[in-house]
Amino acid sequence: MQKRISFLLTVFTLLCVMQSRAQLFVGVEAGANRNYLISNTSDKPFFEYQPSYGYSVGASVRYTFPKLSSWFGGIQAVPTFMTKNYRIQRTGEYSAMYQQTDNTYLQLPVMAQFRFGGHLNKAQTLHGILNLGGYGAYWMSSHSHGRAMSPFDSNENTYQTFDSKYEFQSQKDNRIEFGAVAGVGLQYALQSKYIFSVEYRYTPSLTDQQKAYQADQVPRYNETHGILVSMQYQLPALKHGTGAKRK
């Protein structure tokens, strides 16, 4: 799976160095997200997974092809640091107990962008955008805190807090994640050089958080909904493709 991520990075790098009449935009994006851990808890009474909020910060690179149709906004990659958090909440008579888990990922979505709209005037454009693609991610760290029943007190109403870093287990944890990407939003351009966007992005994982380490295990998948704002700038060197000729 790591080879697949390397392959995607290599392909995108080759696109960026091709000598063609293309335009290269670079920028930053950041936003908030809400992650759901999708799993089956029917065998766990008084137990439920709840969504939790997090954030993401990334550096975007978009490669456009002006000779193609105006509705094609190019290919975009966004190396991103993001969190995919969730909460385990006990219910009923155990409702005082919970566990908040904060996971950090290094994620690389690669998307094709499609645009709808046009010019507001000679210097400004406004488009609706649709981003479709996939991503590869590496699970960097995991940290949990919460409240559990005290093992040192026979009183059932005695609880203790905990706060600990999770130690990954190579036989159990699947730290490589792949998934799909779908986003919709608005994109404002000033003089075709400065691009500002706001986007809702949906990224469901297609791989289990766990390896197949035991029989009849219950799979767990991340499902992340995010609101992102971004700014991109067109690099002058690729504005007209081959660049200025030397005298």
C-alpha positions as CSV (number, residue, x, y, z in Angstrom):
1,M,0.0,0.0,0.0
2,Q,2.9,2.3,0.7
3,K,4.0,1.7,-2.9
4,R,0.6,3.1,-4.1
5,I,1.1,6.3,-2.3
6,S,4.6,6.7,-3.7
7,F,3.2,6.0,-7.2
8,L,0.6,8.8,-6.8
9,L,3.2,11.2,-5.7
10,T,5.5,10.3,-8.6
11,V,2.7,10.7,-11.2
12,F,1.7,14.1,-9.8
13,T,5.4,15.3,-9.7
14,L,5.9,14.3,-13.3
15,L,2.8,16.3,-14.3
16,C,4.1,19.4,-12.6
17,V,7.5,19.3,-14.5
18,M,6.1,18.6,-17.9
19,Q,6.8,21.3,-20.5
20,S,3.3,22.1,-21.7
21,R,1.0,25.0,-21.9
22,A,-0.2,24.5,-18.4
23,Q,-0.7,26.6,-15.3
24,L,0.5,25.7,-11.8
25,F,-1.2,27.1,-8.7
26,V,0.1,26.6,-5.2
27,G,-1.6,27.6,-1.9
28,V,-2.8,26.6,1.5
29,E,-6.0,25.3,2.9
30,A,-7.4,24.8,6.4
31,G,-10.6,23.9,8.0
32,A,-12.7,22.1,10.6
33,N,-14.0,18.5,10.3
34,R,-16.3,16.1,12.0
35,N,-15.3,12.5,12.0
36,Y,-17.5,9.4,12.5
37,L,-16.1,6.0,13.3
38,I,-18.4,3.6,11.5
39,S,-18.7,0.2,13.2
40,N,-21.2,-2.3,14.6
41,T,-21.8,-2.1,18.4
42,S,-24.7,-4.6,18.6
43,D,-22.6,-6.9,20.7
44,K,-21.6,-4.1,23.1
45,P,-24.5,-3.1,25.3
46,F,-24.5,0.4,26.9
47,F,-21.9,1.5,24.3
48,E,-21.9,3.8,21.3
49,Y,-19.5,5.6,19.0
50,Q,-20.1,9.3,18.7
51,P,-18.6,11.8,16.2
52,S,-16.0,14.3,17.3
53,Y,-14.7,17.5,15.8
54,G,-11.1,18.1,14.5
55,Y,-9.2,20.1,12.0
56,S,-7.0,19.9,8.9
57,V,-4.1,22.0,7.5
58,G,-2.7,21.4,4.0
59,A,-0.6,22.8,1.2
60,S,-2.3,22.6,-2.2
61,V,-0.9,22.2,-5.7
62,R,-3.2,22.4,-8.7
63,Y,-2.2,21.8,-12.3
64,T,-4.6,23.2,-15.0
65,F,-4.8,22.7,-18.7
66,P,-6.2,25.9,-20.4
67,K,-6.6,24.2,-23.8
68,L,-9.1,21.8,-22.4
69,S,-12.7,22.8,-21.8
70,S,-13.3,25.7,-19.4
71,W,-15.3,23.5,-17.1
72,F,-12.2,21.3,-16.3
73,G,-10.4,23.0,-13.4
74,G,-7.4,20.7,-13.4
75,I,-5.8,18.1,-11.2
76,Q,-5.1,19.0,-7.5
77,A,-3.1,17.3,-4.7
78,V,-3.2,18.5,-1.1
79,P,-0.7,17.0,1.3
80,T,-2.6,17.5,4.6
81,F,-2.1,17.1,8.3
82,M,-5.5,16.3,9.8
83,T,-7.2,14.8,12.8
84,K,-9.9,12.1,12.7
85,N,-11.3,12.0,16.2
86,Y,-14.2,10.0,17.8
87,R,-15.8,9.5,21.2
88,I,-16.9,6.3,22.9
89,Q,-19.8,7.1,25.2
90,R,-21.2,4.6,27.7
91,T,-25.0,4.8,28.1
92,G,-27.6,3.9,30.7
93,E,-26.3,3.3,34.1
94,Y,-22.7,3.6,32.8
95,S,-23.2,7.1,31.2
96,A,-20.6,8.7,33.5
97,M,-17.9,6.8,31.6
98,Y,-16.5,7.9,28.2
99,Q,-13.4,7.8,26.1
100,Q,-12.3,10.6,23.7
101,T,-9.8,9.4,21.1
102,D,-7.8,11.9,19.0
103,N,-6.1,10.5,15.9
104,T,-3.7,12.3,13.6
105,Y,-3.1,11.5,10.0
106,L,-0.8,12.6,7.2
107,Q,-3.1,12.5,4.2
108,L,-2.7,13.0,0.4
109,P,-6.0,13.6,-1.6
110,V,-5.6,13.7,-5.4
111,M,-8.6,15.2,-7.1
112,A,-9.9,16.2,-10.5
113,Q,-11.7,19.6,-10.4
114,F,-14.8,20.5,-12.4
115,R,-16.1,24.1,-12.6
116,F,-19.4,25.7,-13.4
117,G,-20.0,29.4,-13.8
118,G,-18.1,32.3,-15.4
119,H,-17.0,35.9,-15.4
120,L,-18.4,38.6,-13.1
121,N,-16.3,41.1,-15.0
122,K,-13.0,41.3,-16.8
123,A,-11.0,40.8,-13.6
124,Q,-13.2,38.5,-11.6
125,T,-14.8,35.1,-12.0
126,L,-17.1,33.0,-9.7
127,H,-17.4,29.3,-10.2
128,G,-19.2,26.4,-8.5
129,I,-16.7,23.6,-8.1
130,L,-16.9,19.8,-7.8
131,N,-13.8,17.8,-6.7
132,L,-13.7,14.1,-7.2
133,G,-10.8,11.7,-6.4
134,G,-9.2,9.5,-3.8
135,Y,-6.7,9.7,-1.0
136,G,-4.0,7.7,0.8
137,A,-3.2,8.4,4.4
138,Y,-0.8,7.3,7.1
139,W,-2.0,7.0,10.7
140,M,0.6,9.0,12.7
141,S,-0.5,8.9,16.3
142,S,-3.4,8.2,18.6
143,H,-4.2,9.7,22.1
144,S,-7.1,8.9,24.4
145,H,-8.5,10.5,27.6
146,G,-11.7,10.0,29.5
147,R,-13.3,8.5,32.6
148,A,-13.5,4.8,33.5
149,M,-14.6,2.8,36.5
150,S,-11.9,2.6,39.2
151,P,-10.3,-0.9,39.4
152,F,-9.1,-0.1,42.9
153,D,-12.5,0.6,44.6
154,S,-15.3,-1.8,45.1
155,N,-17.8,1.0,45.0
156,E,-19.5,0.9,41.5
157,N,-20.0,4.7,41.5
158,T,-16.3,5.4,41.9
159,Y,-14.5,6.6,38.7
160,Q,-11.1,7.7,37.7
161,T,-9.8,9.7,34.8
162,F,-7.2,8.5,32.3
163,D,-5.0,10.2,29.7
164,S,-2.6,8.2,27.6
165,K,-0.9,7.8,24.3
166,Y,-1.8,4.7,22.3
167,E,1.0,2.4,21.4
168,F,0.4,0.9,17.9
169,Q,0.5,-2.9,17.5
170,S,2.0,-4.1,14.2
171,Q,-0.2,-7.2,14.2
172,K,-3.4,-5.4,14.8
173,D,-3.4,-1.8,13.6
174,N,-3.7,-0.9,9.9
175,R,-1.8,2.4,9.7
176,I,-2.2,2.8,5.9
177,E,-5.7,4.1,4.9
178,F,-7.2,4.6,1.5
179,G,-10.5,6.3,0.6
180,A,-12.6,8.4,-1.7
181,V,-12.9,12.2,-1.9
182,A,-15.9,14.3,-3.0
183,G,-16.2,18.0,-2.5
184,V,-18.5,20.9,-3.6
185,G,-18.0,24.6,-3.1
186,L,-17.5,28.1,-4.5
187,Q,-14.3,29.5,-6.1
188,Y,-13.6,33.2,-6.6
189,A,-10.7,34.3,-8.8
190,L,-9.2,37.8,-9.0
191,Q,-7.3,38.5,-12.2
192,S,-6.9,34.8,-12.8
193,K,-3.9,34.8,-10.3
194,Y,-5.5,34.7,-6.9
195,I,-8.0,32.0,-6.2
196,F,-10.1,31.8,-3.1
197,S,-12.4,28.8,-2.3
198,V,-14.7,27.5,0.3
199,E,-15.6,23.8,0.1
200,Y,-17.5,21.0,1.8
201,R,-15.5,17.8,1.5
202,Y,-16.5,14.3,2.2
203,T,-13.8,11.6,2.7
204,P,-15.0,8.1,3.6
205,S,-12.3,5.5,4.2
206,L,-12.4,2.2,2.2
207,T,-10.0,0.3,4.4
208,D,-10.5,-1.0,7.9
209,Q,-8.5,0.5,10.8
210,Q,-7.6,-3.0,11.8
211,K,-5.7,-5.8,10.0
212,A,-7.3,-9.2,9.8
213,Y,-5.7,-10.4,13.0
214,Q,-8.6,-12.6,14.3
215,A,-11.7,-14.4,13.2
216,D,-15.1,-12.6,13.1
217,Q,-13.6,-9.2,13.9
218,V,-15.8,-6.1,13.5
219,P,-14.4,-3.6,10.9
220,R,-14.1,0.1,11.7
221,Y,-14.0,2.8,9.1
222,N,-13.4,6.6,9.3
223,E,-16.0,8.9,7.7
224,T,-15.0,12.5,7.7
225,H,-17.0,15.6,6.8
226,G,-15.0,18.9,6.5
227,I,-15.5,22.6,5.7
228,L,-12.4,24.1,4.1
229,V,-11.2,27.5,3.0
230,S,-8.3,27.9,0.7
231,M,-6.2,30.4,-1.2
232,Q,-4.0,29.7,-4.2
233,Y,-1.7,31.8,-6.3
234,Q,-0.6,31.1,-9.9
235,L,3.1,30.8,-10.3
236,P,4.3,33.2,-13.0
237,A,6.9,30.8,-14.4
238,L,4.2,28.5,-15.8
239,K,1.7,31.1,-16.7
240,H,2.4,30.8,-20.4
241,G,3.8,27.3,-20.3
242,T,7.5,27.4,-21.4
243,G,8.3,30.7,-19.8
244,A,10.2,33.7,-21.1
245,K,13.0,33.1,-23.7
246,R,16.5,34.1,-22.9
247,K,18.0,36.9,-24.9
